[in-house]
């Protein structure tokens, strides 16, 4: 990854992703797989955002659509009712906070950015859910997180198959990033999509070979926090998966991850500080 590609432009401010960053997860859902990330009312949302920022979050990722297996499908209007007020609350209370909207719907992304203060769009479908997403991102001129998911949230866990999971992801992400560039999108972050249409073996193979994603010349986001690859391997629950998350985040950082998307911000920020000390 070149020096130039380490930077993303957020509201006219250049953010250097050569220094690993932390993205805190703030779910406005009643059924997120990890109970500790569920927030409902304004007071809870602002309290959670304040803690993330004080613990060292560089970004806060706000989502209202649960992608866990078996989650209830949510209409666009219901998703808006969840995420838009939350983003507005955080933006008003913490105007310097960099907020990402976690959505695969262009209409949600549009209002989140233009009306509520979001500055990044995080799309778990990588533009597959709606072809209108890429042109919208170009029009909004905001950074875009391009994530790979095999299938949909409803089908992604049904026996996913790959000949070579890393090679196939690299081809897919490479083609999508070219399409984004051709659409006029300037700032792209890639996310291999741990757990999204990958089984445990696939996930550990991706993590083991995460360094290979640098061939794309784009910053890499790792979303490993409390995922089933951790708690199923350790025979614990998501609530008991912080230690395992820290271990895998450490591996991700050693293998070139630029952003850690996490439920536990302080622990991730401390991990980054220690890794930077080792690398120095």
N, C-alpha and C positions, 0 to 999 in steps of 0.2 A: 504494500500500500504506500503510495507516494505521500510526501509531506502535505501536498495540497489536498489530497483526498481525506486526510485526517480531520479536516475542519467541516463543520456544517454551519450554515447561516440561519440563525434563529432570531427573527425580528430585527435584522440588521446587525446582530452581534455574532461574531465568529466564536464557536465553541470548539476547542481543541479536543478531539477524541483520541489523540495520541496518548493522552492521560486518561486511563479508564474512568468511566462515569457510572453513577448509580441511578437507576430509574425505579422509583417506588410504585407499587401496585395499589391502586385504590379502586376497589370494585363496588359499584352501586347496585349490588344484586343480593337477593335473599338466599341464593343457592350456589354461590361460589364454592369450589371444592374444598377450600381452606377457610374455616369459619372465622379465623382472625383477620381476614381481608374483607369482610362484609360490613359495609357502612350504609346507613339509611337516611338519617336526618341531617340537617344543616350543622348542628352542634357536633355530631360525630364526625362528619366529613372534615370540618375545619380543624378539629382536634387532631385527627389523623394526619392531615396535610401539614399542620404545624410541627408535629413530631417528626415526620419524614424530613422536612426541611432542616430542622434543628439537628437531626441525626446525620445529615450530609447528603440528602437526595439532590441530584442535579436536575432531575426531571420527575414529574408526577404523571403517571399514566392512568387516566380515568376511563373506566369501561362499565357498560351497563348490560352487556349481553354475555351471559355465562356460556362458555364453550365446553363445559365439562360434559362427559357422556351422560345422556339421559336428561339433560337440562331442557326446560320448557322453551319452545321457540318464542321469540318476542317480536312484536310488530315494530315497524320503524317509529311510529308515534310513541309507543311505550318506551322504546329505547331512548328517544329524545327526552321524554319526561324524566327519565332517570339521570342521564348524563349531563344534559345541558345546564340545569340549575346547579349541579355540583361543580361543574367547571367554572361557572359564573361566580359562585361563592368563593372558590379558591382564588380566582383571578382578581376579584375585588379586594379580598382580604390580604392577599400576598401578590401584589402587582409584579414583583420581580420573578415570581416562580415561573418555570417553563413547564407548561402543561401539554401533555400528549392526550389525544382522544383515541381510545381503542375501539375502532369500529370498521366494519367492512361495507358500510352504506354511505354513498356519497352525500345523500341529503343530510345525514347526521353530521358528517365531517364538515360540510359547508356551514351549517349553523354554529357548530362548536367553534370553528375558527373565526367566522365573520361577526358573530354576535356575542360569543361568550369568553373569548380569550385564549382558546387553545392555539398552540403554535407548531404542533407536530401531529401527523396522522399515522397511527399504528394499525395496519390492516392485516388481520390474520389470514385473509384469503389471498393476499398478494394480487389483488385486482381481479381475481377469478369470479367473485360473487357479483360484481357489477362492472361492466366495461366502461362505465362513466367515471370510475374512480381516477384513473390516470390523467385524463384531460382536466379533471377538477383540481388535482394536486398541482398540475402545471399552472393553472389559473390562479390558485391561491398562493403559489410560490412558497410553499412550506416544505420542510423535510418530511420524507416518507419512509416508514419502516416497512420493508418488503419481506413478508414472512411466507415460508413454504408450508402448505398444508395439503396432504393427500386426501382428497375427498372433501367432505363437509363436516361440521361438528357432529352431525347425526350419524355419519358413516365412517369417519376417519379411523375408528378403532376396530373395524371389521377386517381383521387379517390383512394388514397392509403388506405388499410385496415389493421388493426391489432386487435388481441384479447386483447393483453396487450403490448403496444409499447415498454416499457422499458424491460420487460422480454424477448421479442423476440429479441431486439437488444443485450441484454446481452448474449443470447445463440449464436447468430450469431458472435458477436465479440469474444466470448470465443473460439468457434470452429476455427475461422480464426487465432487467436493468437496462438493456439496450432499448427496449420498447419505451421505457420511462424516459430515457434520455431523448429519444426521438419525439416524445410527446412534449418535451420542454421542462421536465423535472430535473432540477439541479442537484439536490441533496438527497441521497439515497443511503439508507442503512439496511443491511441484510440480516435476516433472522432465519436460521435453519429450521426453526419450529420444533423444538424438542417436544415430543409427546403428541404432536399433531399429525396423525397418520403414520406414526412410527412405533414399533414395539420396543421393549427394553433393549434388545440387542442392537437395533438401529440407533437408538439414542446414545448408547455408550460408544458405538462406532463413530458417530458424528463428533462426540466430545473428544474422543481419542485423536481424530483427524481434523480438529477444528482449524488448525493452522493452515490447512489447504484452502480454506475459504478466502485467504488473503489474495489468492490469484485473481479474484474479482476486482480488486483495487478499491474496495468499499469498506467502511466500518462494519463490524460484526457485533450484533446483539445476541447475548446468551440468556435465554429464559428458562432457567433450571429450577427455580425456587419451589421447593416442597412438592415437586412433581412425583408421579407414581414410580418413575425409574429409581427414585431414592427410597420411598417408603415401602415399595414392594420388595426391593432388594434387601432392605434392612429388617423387614417384617415389623414395621411400626406403622403409625398413622401419619397423615399430613401434619397434624399438630406436633408430632414428635420428630419432625424432619429438618429442623434447623441445622443441626450439626452436619448431617449429610449434605444439605444445601451448601454450607460453607466449604466443605471439602470439594464438591464439584465446581463451585464458583472459583476456587483456587486453581483447579486444573484448567478451567476455561480461560482464566487470566494468563496463566503460563503458556497457553496455546493461542494467545492473541486476541481474546475478546476485548472489545472496546467499551461495551455497555453491559452491565449486569441488571437485568430486570428482576426485582425481588420484592418479597413481602416484608423482609426484615432489613431495613436500610442501614442501621448502625453497624450491624455485623458485616454487611457487604462493604461498607465504607472502610471499616477496619481491615478487612481482607485486602482491599486495594492498597491501603497504606503500607501494609507489610510486604506485599508483592513488589511494590515500587522500591521499597528499601532493598529487597533482595536483588532486583534487576539493576539497581544503581551500583 
